[in-house]
Amino acid sequence: VASVGAGLLFIPAAGRLAGLPTEMSLLLTAGTSICGVTAITALAPAIKASNRDIAVAVANTVAFGTIGMLTFPYLFHSLCLTSEQVGMCLGVSIHDTSQVLGSAMSYKEIYGDEVALKVAAVTKLTRNLGLMVAIPGLTYLHASSKLKDTSTTNSKDNKEADTQAKETMSGLVSFQKYVPPFLMFFLGMSTMRTVGDYTLANEALAAASTEIIFQQTMDYIGNDVSKYLLGTAMAGVGLSTSAD
């Protein structure tokens, strides 16, 4: 909670001091504080971010996450005292879920420590739950910032900007604007997996074949299908982004 909260508070302020566009700053906030590329792709449509801002945010998240994935297992092995501390540090310091699991699996292979892997996975998935608060919150922050901008423009531009701001706020009044469709799918799939696991664990009459089918289906969706869908989304961002 402290890690996510610090990121949500500090990064927008740092972005303003650095002179970054508001949309880029908010994308970096979501990607760094919550769950990397996933949070960026969830927030981008809600704040109407440009392809350039999305590309910069994704590149930043992937670059720093990759560096952390390759170096943090060794760093935290030297600095931390217990396996639980290593897992928690890996879970809160690396951006993307896949990178966290990759670094934790590397730690397990190098040092033979499975506890760190489990703690890192739980810590990162707990961070991912921040999507429920961060995405609507950052969307509202973006809309508020657009409204403030209208007071600093001249009368002609102010009229046009005010119209755009009102359209944004009127859209944000609706549930769909505050809560992007991606977030609803995320919550829906998380609920389905949680209910399924709980039912199979507590239902004495559950057949072994049913449990196997459920696990195989969830693994297929989570590991195989999502990999291709995320790759397609990233290819779309790349194809629509030009250095010019």
URFEN-V951007 format. One record per run of one state. SS is the DSSP state (H for helix, E for strand, L for the rest). FROM is the first residue (numbers start at 0). LEN is the number of residues. If there is no record, write none. Layout:
{{SS/FROM/LEN} {SS/FROM/LEN}}
//
This chain:
{{L/0/1} {H/1/17} {L/18/3} {H/21/14} {L/35/1} {H/36/11} {L/47/3} {H/50/29} {L/79/3} {H/82/11} {L/93/3} {H/96/15} {L/111/2} {H/113/15} {L/128/2} {H/130/22} {L/152/2} {H/154/19} {L/173/1} {H/174/4} {L/178/2} {H/180/22} {L/202/5} {H/207/32} {L/239/5}}
//
